Amino acid sequence: MENVALAAAIAVLSGLGAGVGIALATGKATEAISRQPEAANKINSIFLIGAAMAEATAIYGFVIAILILFAT
């Protein structure tokens, strides 16, 4: 049982990487918009796509952790 809990905890750690990635992307997008306000719409749309992809990895890790806990 301890191995299952450890495996689930490791799977959930993907959320940590996603959080750091989204934070860095937000900071860089803010800097880019402050340098070029006329490109704010394009920068914002690219940022949102990247943030959604990073968040998807965190959701996949969470789903895998749930499957590990309840499918075994």
N, C-alpha and C positions, 0 to 999 in steps of 0.2 A: 504493500500500500504506500510505503514511503517513496518508492520509485515512481509511482503514478503521480503523486503530488509534486515531486521534483520535476518530472517531465512537464506537467501542466504549468508550473512556475516558470520554467525556461521558455515555454511557448508564449506566455503572457509578456515576457521581457521584450518581445518585438514591439510592443507599445512604447517602450522607452525610446527605442531608436526612431520611431515615427514621431514622437513628441519633440525630440531634439531636432530632427530634420525639418519639421514644420516650423519650429521656432527660428531656425536659421534662415529658412526661406522667407518667413515673414519679415525678418530684419532686413534681408537683402532687397526684398520688394519695396519696403518702406524707403530704404536708401535710394533705390532706383527712381521711385516716384518723386522723391524730394529733389533729385538732380534733373529729372525730365518730367515735369508735371503734364506736359502735352501728351505723353505716352502712357498716362495712368491707366486708361481703359485696357490697352494691350497688355501691360505689365500685370494688371489685376487678373485678367482672364488666364494668362499663363500661370500665374501663381495659384489660382484656384484649381486648375487641372493638376498641378504638381502636389498641392496639399491633399487633394482627393485621392491621388495614387498613394501617397505616404500613409494616409489614414486607412486606406484599404488593407495595407500590410498589417496594421495593428488589429484591424477587425479579423483578418484571417488568423492571426496568432491567437486571438481570443476564442474564435470558433474552434480551433484545434485544441486549445486547452480544455474547453467544455467537452469536446468529444473524447479527449483522453480521460477526463474525470468520470464521465458517465457511461462511456461505451465499454469500459473494462470492468 
